[in-house]
Amino acid sequence: MVGVFLVRRGFASEKVKGGKLVQVRVEVDEDVVKNVRITGDFFLHPEEVLEEIEESLVGVGVFEQEETILERLKRVIKEREAILVGFSAEGLVRVFKEAVSSCLQSGE
């Protein structure tokens, strides 16, 4: 018998403190984030750190606490000496959690 996998998709968008738009799209399967895409009109230096931040969020459980997710992000930011302009790690975590919640509510 073949298992049925239900990938749910979520999206959230917010003008965060600092005035920049942050958008997060997620795909969740079996209550684990499988894919993350972060876009917006913010700035991040070096730019390639964005991909590493997205990768750091893959594997997060849907019921993971914001503090734990924030630690993941801050670790990547610190290791790569990244500079966030127009948004913060805290704001990004908030939008990420909203995206995850939206896919749970939609039942997609």
Kinemage of the C-alpha trace (Angstrom):
@kinemage 1
@onewidth
@group {chain A} dominant
@subgroup {mainchain}
@vectorlist {calphas} color= white
{ca met a 1} P 0.000 0.000 0.000
{ca val a 2} L 1.333 3.409 -0.950
{ca gly a 3} L 1.202 6.157 1.697
{ca val a 4} L -0.643 9.366 0.977
{ca phe a 5} L 1.311 12.521 1.601
{ca leu a 6} L -0.489 15.806 1.990
{ca val a 7} L 1.710 18.822 1.436
{ca arg a 8} L 0.115 21.934 2.863
{ca arg a 9} L 1.134 25.394 1.759
{ca gly a 10} L 1.063 28.559 3.795
{ca phe a 11} L 1.765 32.220 3.206
{ca ala a 12} L 2.139 35.307 5.361
{ca ser a 13} L 3.125 38.879 4.637
{ca glu a 14} L 3.824 41.793 6.940
{ca lys a 15} L 5.309 45.268 6.966
{ca val a 16} L 7.713 44.678 9.822
{ca lys a 17} L 9.307 47.113 12.223
{ca gly a 18} L 11.745 48.998 10.056
{ca gly a 19} L 9.102 49.505 7.368
{ca lys a 20} L 10.020 46.697 4.985
{ca leu a 21} L 7.737 44.052 3.545
{ca val a 22} L 8.572 40.455 4.453
{ca gln a 23} L 6.746 37.577 2.765
{ca val a 24} L 7.139 33.921 3.684
{ca arg a 25} L 5.839 30.882 1.815
{ca val a 26} L 6.105 27.448 3.400
{ca glu a 27} L 5.330 23.875 2.506
{ca val a 28} L 4.546 21.521 5.374
{ca asp a 29} L 4.320 17.745 5.287
{ca glu a 30} L 3.659 15.543 8.316
{ca asp a 31} L 3.846 18.618 10.603
{ca val a 32} L 7.383 19.474 9.467
{ca val a 33} L 8.396 22.406 7.284
{ca lys a 34} L 9.797 20.991 4.047
{ca asn a 35} L 10.339 24.156 2.013
{ca val a 36} L 10.661 27.875 2.776
{ca arg a 37} L 10.810 30.891 0.474
{ca ile a 38} L 11.413 34.364 1.895
{ca thr a 39} L 10.885 37.437 -0.261
{ca gly a 40} L 10.253 41.138 0.239
{ca asp a 41} L 11.689 44.604 -0.150
{ca phe a 42} L 14.250 44.245 2.645
{ca phe a 43} L 18.038 44.110 2.308
{ca leu a 44} L 20.415 41.465 3.548
{ca his a 45} L 24.200 41.465 3.241
{ca pro a 46} L 25.680 39.204 2.025
{ca glu a 47} L 22.636 38.360 -0.105
{ca glu a 48} L 23.368 34.628 -0.303
{ca val a 49} L 22.709 34.336 3.429
{ca leu a 50} L 18.995 34.417 2.602
{ca glu a 51} L 19.246 30.917 1.131
{ca glu a 52} L 21.023 29.719 4.264
{ca ile a 53} L 18.316 31.263 6.444
{ca glu a 54} L 15.650 29.475 4.395
{ca glu a 55} L 17.557 26.197 4.722
{ca ser a 56} L 17.839 26.680 8.495
{ca leu a 57} L 14.030 26.756 8.720
{ca val a 58} L 13.557 23.483 6.821
{ca gly a 59} L 12.893 20.757 9.349
{ca val a 60} L 11.189 23.008 11.886
{ca gly a 61} L 8.152 21.373 13.453
{ca val a 62} L 4.884 23.248 13.093
{ca phe a 63} L 4.508 23.523 16.868
{ca glu a 64} L 8.086 24.695 17.472
{ca gln a 65} L 8.378 27.657 19.837
{ca glu a 66} L 9.322 31.062 18.398
{ca glu a 67} L 12.349 31.275 20.714
{ca thr a 68} L 13.789 28.039 19.304
{ca ile a 69} L 13.278 29.213 15.725
{ca leu a 70} L 14.835 32.579 16.566
{ca glu a 71} L 17.922 30.801 17.913
{ca arg a 72} L 18.304 28.987 14.567
{ca leu a 73} L 18.108 32.252 12.638
{ca lys a 74} L 20.451 34.138 14.936
{ca arg a 75} L 23.015 31.346 14.679
{ca val a 76} L 23.103 31.649 10.862
{ca ile a 77} L 23.182 35.455 11.016
{ca lys a 78} L 26.042 35.442 13.517
{ca glu a 79} L 28.085 32.739 11.751
{ca arg a 80} L 27.817 34.564 8.426
{ca glu a 81} L 28.173 38.043 9.966
{ca ala a 82} L 25.024 39.026 8.083
{ca ile a 83} L 23.510 42.482 8.223
{ca leu a 84} L 19.714 42.785 8.119
{ca val a 85} L 18.423 46.117 6.822
{ca gly a 86} L 14.776 47.076 7.267
{ca phe a 87} L 13.779 43.972 9.215
{ca ser a 88} L 14.848 41.870 12.174
{ca ala a 89} L 15.226 38.197 12.949
{ca glu a 90} L 12.326 38.547 15.394
{ca gly a 91} L 10.067 40.003 12.694
{ca leu a 92} L 11.037 37.252 10.275
{ca val a 93} L 10.225 34.562 12.844
{ca arg a 94} L 6.821 36.135 13.466
{ca val a 95} L 5.974 36.109 9.731
{ca phe a 96} L 7.327 32.547 9.385
{ca lys a 97} L 5.090 31.345 12.234
{ca glu a 98} L 2.091 33.089 10.644
{ca ala a 99} L 2.799 31.306 7.348
{ca val a 100} L 3.006 27.957 9.127
{ca ser a 101} L -0.230 28.685 11.014
{ca ser a 102} L -2.010 29.655 7.798
{ca cys a 103} L -1.308 26.305 6.189
{ca leu a 104} L -2.595 24.499 9.256
{ca gln a 105} L -5.800 26.537 9.272
{ca ser a 106} L -6.443 26.216 5.544
{ca gly a 107} L -6.155 22.438 5.582
{ca glu a 108} L -4.577 22.599 2.111
